Amino acid sequence: MKKSLIAIAVLAATSSAAFAQSNVTIYGILDAGIVSERGGAAGTVSKVTSGAASASRIGFKGTEDLGGGLSAIFKLETGAKIDDGTLDATNTIFNREAYVGLSSKTAGTLTLGRQYTPYYETLRDVGDPFAMGYAGTAKNLFPVASYMTRNSNAVVYKTPNLNGFTGAVSYSLGETPGDATAQRQIGGSLAYNNGPLNVAVAYNSKNNDTATVKTTGMGHNGLIAANYDFKVVKVFGAYSKDKGTGSAPINGAASATATTNAFGYTFAQTADSADALLGLTAPVGDTAGTVMASYIRKNDKEVANRDADQWAIGYSYALSKRTSTYVAYAKIKNKNGAGYTVGNNTEAGTGDKAFNLGLKHSF
């Protein structure tokens, strides 16, 4: 009996040690608000919506300590609509992220699955004062829709932080039978973050060939982004050069090329354009409040010259570490038949002006 009790105690101790080496976290964001959109063919659209500032989601992530500074990691994240309780992607459960990999403190991280592109992460984390959310999101004019946001079948390597320098490389297999290059997507980024300065460059290339069409061509995107924190104000800037077929997918279009748009006429993506952004964030009062503002210029270099300009301003107030309220407004001026719309983090929008008022809670 005594030996049995000792054995049970030893087993319990070793089991506890094993469990202590693993960690699984359930997390999420609940974001709901009121959105008013104007200027589209449908007229004024007012609605309760989900994910204007940050897409509502629930996720699971975990690590297992394998020893020697090496860990196994995973992440599963699905989007949800707070306004009606449905998933935000049809026939896909973990549409936002789904990957597994290994992480080393000295060698970096290697992951396989559905993941963000380095281009998107660079613009979100370094260049956009709205961090891809609210009415002022850079998604409205920068080419970050569809396959520019996330890749399926991706292999991603990220370096450890080396004296402020970090890098990432992404390779997404096209998985087209008989053609290893069709639908293949390659991306990378290099960043430096030290003190008040944060600067990064990113690149993305996509082969648009399919199993039947082999002359579609390549799309290329180059991006440089930076921000500098002066304490009283943080200044942001970004510039992207987009060249080739598929280089400028339109936010919200099912095919990312658009047919009949929110203004009631045909508007297709450009294959030769440049995008520029200037913006800022500034703390207000007791620093619980933050003002955000930006100006974005879409310069279409094709014959049609369908340019667009966006002005945006927003305000977020932290009620606690996990809960905040926000308000934002943006307006786009389309030129020469362009049809860009003011959306938010989750939606593409229906017109050239939009107002957001909402509440966000993280857990």
C-alpha positions in Angstrom: 0.0 0.0 0.0 2.8 2.3 0.9 4.6 1.6 -2.3 1.5 2.3 -4.3 1.0 5.7 -2.7 4.6 6.6 -3.4 4.2 5.5 -7.1 1.0 7.6 -7.4 2.8 10.6 -5.9 5.7 10.2 -8.3 3.4 9.9 -11.3 1.4 12.9 -10.2 4.6 14.9 -9.8 5.9 13.9 -13.3 2.5 14.6 -14.9 2.3 18.0 -13.4 5.8 18.8 -14.7 4.8 17.7 -18.2 1.6 19.8 -18.1 3.7 22.8 -16.9 5.7 22.6 -20.1 2.6 23.0 -22.3 0.4 26.1 -22.6 -2.9 26.5 -24.4 -4.7 29.9 -24.5 -8.2 30.7 -25.6 -8.5 34.3 -26.7 -10.7 36.6 -28.8 -12.0 40.0 -29.8 -15.7 41.1 -29.7 -16.2 44.3 -31.7 -19.6 45.7 -32.5 -20.8 49.1 -33.6 -23.0 51.3 -35.7 -21.9 52.1 -39.3 -23.4 54.7 -41.6 -22.2 54.7 -45.3 -23.1 57.2 -47.9 -22.4 58.0 -51.6 -23.1 54.6 -53.1 -25.6 53.5 -55.7 -27.8 52.1 -52.9 -27.9 55.4 -51.1 -27.4 55.7 -47.4 -26.8 52.4 -45.6 -27.0 52.3 -41.8 -26.4 49.1 -39.9 -25.2 47.4 -36.7 -22.0 45.7 -37.8 -19.2 43.5 -36.5 -15.5 44.2 -36.6 -15.2 47.8 -37.7 -12.0 48.4 -35.6 -10.8 44.9 -35.3 -12.3 41.8 -36.8 -14.3 39.8 -34.1 -12.8 36.4 -33.6 -12.1 33.5 -31.3 -8.8 31.6 -31.3 -6.7 28.9 -29.7 -2.9 29.1 -29.5 -0.4 27.0 -27.7 3.2 26.1 -27.1 5.0 23.0 -25.9 8.5 23.3 -24.5 10.6 20.7 -26.2 13.8 21.6 -24.3 17.0 23.3 -25.4 15.1 26.6 -26.2 12.9 24.8 -28.8 9.1 24.9 -28.7 6.3 23.4 -30.7 3.6 26.1 -31.5 0.1 26.2 -33.1 -2.7 28.6 -33.8 -6.3 28.2 -34.9 -8.4 31.4 -35.3 -11.8 31.9 -36.8 -13.8 35.1 -37.5 -17.3 35.6 -36.1 -20.0 38.2 -36.7 -21.2 39.8 -33.5 -24.2 41.4 -35.2 -25.8 38.0 -36.2 -23.7 35.3 -34.6 -22.5 33.7 -37.8 -19.1 32.8 -39.0 -17.6 35.5 -41.3 -16.4 32.9 -44.0 -18.6 30.4 -45.8 -17.5 26.7 -45.6 -14.3 27.6 -43.7 -13.9 27.3 -39.9 -10.5 28.7 -39.2 -10.4 31.3 -42.0 -8.2 33.8 -40.3 -5.2 31.6 -39.3 -4.4 27.9 -39.0 -0.8 26.8 -38.6 1.6 24.6 -36.7 5.4 25.0 -36.4 8.6 25.1 -34.3 10.1 28.1 -32.6 13.6 28.6 -31.4 14.9 31.4 -29.3 18.1 31.5 -31.3 17.2 30.1 -34.8 13.7 31.7 -35.3 10.3 30.3 -36.1 9.1 28.0 -38.9 5.3 27.6 -39.4 3.1 25.8 -42.0 -0.5 26.5 -42.8 -2.8 29.5 -43.5 -1.0 32.7 -42.4 -0.7 36.5 -43.0 1.6 37.7 -45.8 4.7 39.7 -44.8 3.4 42.6 -46.9 0.1 42.8 -45.0 1.8 42.6 -41.6 4.3 45.3 -42.5 1.6 47.8 -43.5 -0.6 46.9 -40.5 2.1 47.0 -37.9 4.3 49.8 -39.2 2.7 52.0 -41.8 -1.0 52.4 -41.0 -2.0 54.6 -38.0 -5.4 52.9 -38.1 -3.7 49.4 -38.0 -6.0 48.2 -40.8 -9.2 49.1 -38.8 -11.9 51.7 -38.6 -13.2 53.7 -41.6 -9.7 55.0 -42.1 -8.1 51.6 -42.8 -5.4 51.5 -45.5 -7.3 48.5 -46.9 -9.5 51.0 -48.8 -6.8 52.0 -51.2 -3.7 49.9 -50.6 -3.5 46.5 -52.3 -4.1 44.2 -49.3 -7.3 42.5 -50.2 -7.8 38.8 -50.9 -4.6 36.8 -51.4 -2.5 39.9 -50.3 -3.8 39.5 -46.8 -3.4 35.8 -46.1 -1.9 32.8 -47.9 -3.1 29.2 -47.6 -0.6 26.4 -48.0 2.2 28.7 -46.8 5.6 28.0 -45.3 6.8 31.0 -43.3 10.1 31.6 -41.6 10.7 34.5 -39.2 14.1 35.4 -37.7 14.7 36.1 -34.0 15.3 39.7 -33.0 18.9 40.6 -33.8 19.7 43.9 -32.2 16.4 45.4 -33.5 16.5 43.7 -36.9 13.8 41.1 -37.8 13.0 39.4 -41.1 10.4 37.1 -42.6 10.1 34.9 -45.7 6.8 33.4 -47.0 6.4 30.7 -49.7 2.8 29.7 -50.6 2.5 26.6 -52.8 0.0 27.0 -55.6 -0.8 23.3 -55.6 -1.8 23.3 -59.3 -1.5 19.8 -60.8 1.3 19.6 -63.4 2.5 23.2 -62.8 4.6 24.0 -59.7 4.6 27.7 -60.4 0.9 28.4 -61.1 -0.8 30.3 -58.2 2.5 30.3 -56.3 3.0 33.3 -54.0 6.3 34.5 -52.5 6.8 37.3 -50.0 9.3 38.7 -47.6 10.1 41.6 -45.2 12.9 43.2 -43.3 12.4 45.5 -40.3 14.3 47.6 -37.9 12.8 48.7 -34.6 14.9 50.6 -32.0 13.6 53.2 -29.6 11.2 55.6 -31.3 12.1 54.5 -34.9 10.3 51.6 -36.6 11.0 51.1 -40.4 10.4 48.1 -42.6 10.4 47.0 -46.3 8.3 44.2 -47.8 7.8 42.4 -51.1 5.1 40.2 -52.6 4.9 38.3 -55.9 2.1 36.2 -57.2 1.9 34.0 -60.2 -1.6 34.3 -61.6 -1.5 31.3 -64.0 -4.1 28.6 -63.5 -4.3 25.0 -64.6 -5.8 26.0 -67.9 -4.5 29.6 -68.5 -0.7 30.0 -68.6 -0.3 33.6 -69.8 -2.0 35.5 -67.0 1.3 37.1 -65.8 2.9 38.0 -62.5 1.9 40.6 -59.9 4.6 42.4 -57.9 4.3 44.6 -54.9 7.1 46.5 -53.1 6.4 48.4 -49.9 8.4 50.7 -47.5 6.8 51.8 -44.2 8.0 53.7 -41.2 6.8 55.4 -38.0 8.6 57.6 -35.5 7.3 58.3 -32.0 7.9 61.9 -30.8 5.9 61.1 -27.6 3.4 63.9 -28.2 2.7 62.5 -31.7 3.6 59.4 -33.6 4.1 60.0 -37.4 3.5 57.3 -40.0 4.4 56.9 -43.6 4.1 54.2 -46.3 4.7 53.9 -50.0 3.8 50.9 -52.3 4.6 50.2 -55.9 2.2 47.8 -57.6 3.0 46.3 -61.0 1.5 43.6 -63.1 -1.7 41.5 -63.3 -3.3 41.0 -59.9 -1.0 43.4 -58.1 -3.8 45.6 -56.8 -6.8 43.5 -55.7 -9.9 45.6 -54.8 -11.1 45.4 -51.2 -14.2 43.4 -50.9 -14.5 42.1 -54.5 -15.1 38.4 -54.5 -12.6 37.9 -57.3 -10.5 40.9 -56.2 -10.9 42.3 -59.6 -14.5 43.8 -59.3 -17.3 43.9 -61.8 -20.2 46.2 -61.0 -19.2 48.2 -58.0 -21.0 50.1 -55.2 -21.5 53.1 -57.5 -23.3 51.1 -60.1 -20.7 50.9 -62.9 -17.8 48.6 -64.0 -14.5 49.3 -62.3 -11.5 47.0 -62.5 -8.3 46.9 -60.6 -5.2 48.6 -62.0 -2.1 46.7 -63.0 0.2 49.6 -62.6 -0.2 51.9 -59.6 1.5 53.5 -56.6 0.1 54.1 -53.1 1.2 56.7 -50.6 0.2 57.3 -47.0 0.9 60.0 -44.4 -0.6 59.7 -40.9 -0.4 60.2 -37.2 -1.6 59.1 -33.8 -1.5 61.2 -30.7 -2.4 60.6 -27.1 -5.1 62.8 -25.6 -5.6 63.9 -22.0 -4.6 61.1 -19.6 -3.3 59.0 -22.6 -6.3 56.7 -22.4 -7.5 58.4 -25.5 -5.9 58.3 -28.9 -6.5 60.4 -32.0 -5.8 58.8 -35.4 -5.6 60.5 -38.8 -4.3 59.7 -42.3 -4.2 60.8 -45.9 -3.9 58.2 -48.6 -3.2 58.7 -52.3 -3.9 56.1 -55.0 -2.0 56.9 -58.2 -3.2 54.9 -61.1 -0.6 54.9 -63.8 -2.6 53.2 -66.5 -4.3 55.1 -69.4 -7.6 55.5 -67.6 -5.8 57.2 -64.7 -8.4 56.2 -62.1 -6.8 58.0 -59.1 -8.3 58.3 -55.6 -7.7 60.2 -52.4 -8.8 59.3 -48.8 -8.9 61.5 -45.7 -9.7 59.9 -42.4 -9.9 60.7 -38.7 -10.7 58.6 -35.7 -10.6 58.5 -31.9 -10.3 55.5 -29.5 -10.7 55.7 -25.8 -9.6 52.8 -23.5 -12.2 52.2 -20.8 -9.8 49.5 -19.4 -6.9 47.3 -20.5 -9.4 45.1 -22.5 -12.3 47.4 -23.4 -12.3 50.5 -25.6 -14.8 52.6 -27.5 -14.2 54.4 -30.8 -15.5 56.7 -33.4 -14.1 57.2 -37.0 -14.9 58.9 -40.3 -13.4 58.7 -43.7 -14.1 60.1 -47.2 -12.7 59.0 -50.6 -12.6 61.2 -53.7 -12.6 59.0 -56.8 -11.4 60.4 -60.1 -11.8 59.4 -63.8 -14.3 56.6 -63.1 -12.5 55.0 -60.1 -14.8 53.3 -57.6 -13.0 52.7 -54.3 -15.2 52.5 -51.3 -14.8 53.4 -47.6 -15.0 50.1 -45.6 -13.5 49.1 -42.3 -11.5 46.2 -40.9 -14.1 43.6 -41.9 -16.3 45.1 -44.6 -15.6 46.7 -48.0 -18.2 49.5 -47.7 -20.9 50.7 -50.0 -20.1 54.3 -50.7 -17.4 57.0 -50.7 -18.1 58.1 -47.1 -18.5 56.2 -43.8 -18.9 56.8 -40.1 -18.2 54.3 -37.3 -19.2 54.3 -33.7 -18.5 51.2 -31.7 -17.2 49.2 -28.7 -14.4 46.6 -28.6 -13.6 44.0 -25.9 -10.6 41.6 -25.9 -10.2 38.5 -23.8 
